[in-house]
Amino acid sequence: MPVEGIDQDDLKRRMQGALSVLKTEFAGLRTGRASSSMMDPIMVSAYGQAMPISQVATVSVPEPRMLAVQVWDKGMVAAVEKAIRESNLGLNPVVDGQLLRLPIPELNQERRQDLIKIAHKYAEQAKVSIRHVRRDGMDTAKKLEKDGEISQDDGRVASDEIQKLTDSMIAEADAMLEKKEQEISQV
């Protein structure tokens, strides 16, 4: 039973937000096949600020193992190329005017291991976000208990509910990671 004063739905929504970010980041980790979503996490230093690549160029998939990035502003080609090279995706852009061609290399074992490490990093960031939401919920429960708005028993019940929610969300993040690892490891 939910304890009054603690918005379980809000906590759940915020934790699911961390999982959806994880899902988006995992979509960017492709396994030898081109996908325009690979470019989503790349931020380009443009006009004095960091912008998603989608705001300075059009990303397309002309072939299964090739990405094409059409940069809109001629002056941004070097910045887009630099952002792609530094993105840890292992892509080497070939510049042709305002068009960057990105051949997707065949994944070797070393690259697979690198992608798995990156996937683990993303999963850990999601778990940290989930734990931050848990901490906020626990702090709210303690404050309500301290102010006398809920009893000690209700405070304990609220803490247990928040912990159960946290455990289920972290288990979901682990399951997503395991699935992604299997996808990356497939030859």
C-alpha positions as CSV (number, residue, x, y, z in Angstrom):
1,M,0.0,0.0,0.0
2,P,1.4,3.4,-0.9
3,V,2.4,5.7,1.9
4,E,0.8,9.2,1.8
5,G,3.2,12.0,0.9
6,I,5.5,9.8,-1.2
7,D,4.7,9.8,-4.9
8,Q,5.6,6.2,-6.0
9,D,4.4,6.9,-9.5
10,D,6.8,9.8,-9.8
11,L,9.7,7.7,-8.6
12,K,8.8,4.9,-11.0
13,R,8.5,7.4,-13.9
14,R,11.9,8.9,-13.1
15,M,13.5,5.4,-12.9
16,Q,11.9,4.4,-16.2
17,G,13.3,7.5,-17.7
18,A,16.8,6.3,-16.8
19,L,16.0,3.0,-18.5
20,S,14.7,4.7,-21.6
21,V,18.0,6.7,-21.8
22,L,19.9,3.4,-21.5
23,K,17.8,1.9,-24.3
24,T,18.6,4.9,-26.5
25,E,22.3,4.6,-25.8
26,F,22.2,0.9,-26.5
27,A,20.5,1.6,-29.9
28,G,23.6,3.7,-30.8
29,L,25.9,0.7,-30.2
30,R,25.4,-1.2,-33.4
31,T,26.9,-4.5,-34.3
32,G,28.4,-4.4,-37.7
33,R,25.2,-3.0,-39.4
34,A,24.6,0.6,-40.2
35,S,21.8,2.4,-38.5
36,S,21.2,6.2,-38.3
37,S,20.6,5.9,-34.6
38,M,24.3,5.2,-34.2
39,M,24.8,8.9,-34.6
40,D,22.3,10.0,-32.0
41,P,24.7,10.2,-29.0
42,I,27.3,12.2,-31.0
43,M,27.5,15.9,-30.0
44,V,29.1,18.4,-32.4
45,S,30.8,21.6,-31.2
46,A,28.9,24.0,-33.3
47,Y,28.3,27.8,-33.0
48,G,29.9,27.9,-29.6
49,Q,27.9,25.0,-28.0
50,A,27.4,21.3,-28.2
51,M,24.6,20.2,-30.5
52,P,23.3,16.8,-31.5
53,I,24.6,15.8,-35.0
54,S,21.0,15.7,-36.2
55,Q,20.8,19.5,-35.8
56,V,23.8,20.2,-38.1
57,A,23.5,17.3,-40.7
58,T,21.2,14.7,-42.2
59,V,22.2,11.1,-41.5
60,S,21.2,8.4,-44.0
61,V,21.9,4.7,-44.6
62,P,22.6,4.2,-48.3
63,E,23.9,0.7,-47.9
64,P,23.7,-1.9,-45.1
65,R,27.3,-1.3,-44.1
66,M,27.6,2.5,-44.9
67,L,26.3,5.7,-43.3
68,A,26.2,9.0,-45.1
69,V,26.2,12.3,-43.2
70,Q,25.2,15.3,-45.3
71,V,26.4,18.4,-43.4
72,W,24.3,21.5,-44.1
73,D,26.9,24.2,-43.4
74,K,30.2,23.9,-45.2
75,G,32.1,25.4,-42.2
76,M,30.8,22.6,-39.9
77,V,32.3,19.7,-41.9
78,A,35.6,19.6,-39.9
79,A,33.7,19.8,-36.6
80,V,31.3,17.0,-37.5
81,E,34.2,14.8,-38.7
82,K,36.1,15.5,-35.5
83,A,33.0,14.6,-33.4
84,I,32.6,11.3,-35.2
85,R,36.2,10.4,-34.9
86,E,36.2,11.1,-31.1
87,S,32.9,9.3,-30.5
88,N,34.3,5.9,-29.6
89,L,32.3,4.2,-32.3
90,G,35.3,3.2,-34.3
91,L,34.2,5.0,-37.4
92,N,36.6,6.7,-39.9
93,P,34.7,9.3,-41.9
94,V,35.7,9.8,-45.6
95,V,35.1,13.5,-46.5
96,D,33.7,14.3,-49.9
97,G,32.8,18.0,-49.9
98,Q,29.9,18.4,-47.4
99,L,29.2,14.6,-47.5
100,L,30.9,12.3,-45.0
101,R,30.8,8.6,-45.8
102,L,31.2,6.3,-42.8
103,P,32.0,2.6,-43.8
104,I,30.9,0.4,-40.9
105,P,33.9,-1.9,-40.2
106,E,33.4,-5.6,-39.6
107,L,33.6,-6.2,-35.9
108,N,36.7,-7.9,-34.7
109,Q,37.0,-9.5,-31.3
110,E,38.8,-6.5,-29.8
111,R,36.2,-4.1,-31.1
112,R,33.4,-6.3,-29.7
113,Q,35.1,-6.2,-26.3
114,D,35.3,-2.4,-26.5
115,L,31.6,-2.2,-27.3
116,I,30.8,-4.4,-24.4
117,K,32.8,-2.1,-22.1
118,I,30.9,0.9,-23.4
119,A,27.6,-1.0,-22.9
120,H,28.7,-1.7,-19.3
121,K,29.5,2.0,-18.8
122,Y,26.1,3.0,-20.1
123,A,24.3,0.5,-17.9
124,E,26.2,1.6,-14.8
125,Q,25.2,5.3,-15.5
126,A,21.6,4.2,-15.7
127,K,21.9,2.3,-12.4
128,V,23.5,5.4,-10.7
129,S,20.5,7.5,-12.0
130,I,18.1,4.9,-10.6
131,R,19.9,5.0,-7.2
132,H,19.7,8.8,-7.2
133,V,15.9,8.6,-7.6
134,R,15.9,6.0,-4.8
135,R,17.9,8.3,-2.5
136,D,15.4,11.2,-3.2
137,G,12.5,8.9,-2.3
138,M,14.2,7.7,0.9
139,D,15.1,11.3,1.9
140,T,11.4,12.2,1.4
141,A,10.3,9.3,3.6
142,K,12.8,10.2,6.3
143,K,11.8,13.9,6.3
144,L,8.1,13.0,6.5
145,E,8.9,10.6,9.4
146,K,11.0,13.3,11.2
147,D,8.3,15.9,10.8
148,G,5.8,13.5,12.3
149,E,3.6,13.4,9.1
150,I,4.0,9.6,8.9
151,S,4.7,7.0,11.6
152,Q,8.0,5.0,11.9
153,D,6.2,1.9,10.5
154,D,4.9,3.8,7.5
155,G,8.4,5.2,7.0
156,R,9.8,1.6,7.0
157,V,7.0,0.4,4.6
158,A,7.8,3.3,2.3
159,S,11.5,2.6,2.4
160,D,10.8,-1.1,1.6
161,E,8.6,-0.2,-1.3
162,I,11.1,2.2,-2.8
163,Q,13.9,-0.4,-2.4
164,K,11.7,-3.1,-4.2
165,L,11.1,-0.6,-7.0
166,T,14.8,0.2,-7.3
167,D,15.7,-3.5,-7.3
168,S,13.3,-4.3,-10.1
169,M,14.5,-1.4,-12.2
170,I,18.2,-2.3,-11.7
171,A,17.3,-5.9,-12.6
172,E,15.7,-4.6,-15.8
173,A,18.8,-2.6,-16.6
174,D,20.9,-5.7,-16.1
175,A,18.6,-7.7,-18.4
176,M,19.0,-5.0,-21.1
177,L,22.8,-5.1,-20.7
178,E,22.9,-8.9,-21.0
179,K,20.7,-8.8,-24.1
180,K,23.0,-6.2,-25.7
181,E,26.1,-8.1,-24.8
182,Q,24.7,-11.2,-26.6
183,E,23.9,-9.1,-29.6
184,I,27.4,-7.6,-29.7
185,S,29.0,-11.0,-29.2
186,Q,27.1,-12.7,-32.1
187,V,29.4,-13.3,-35.0
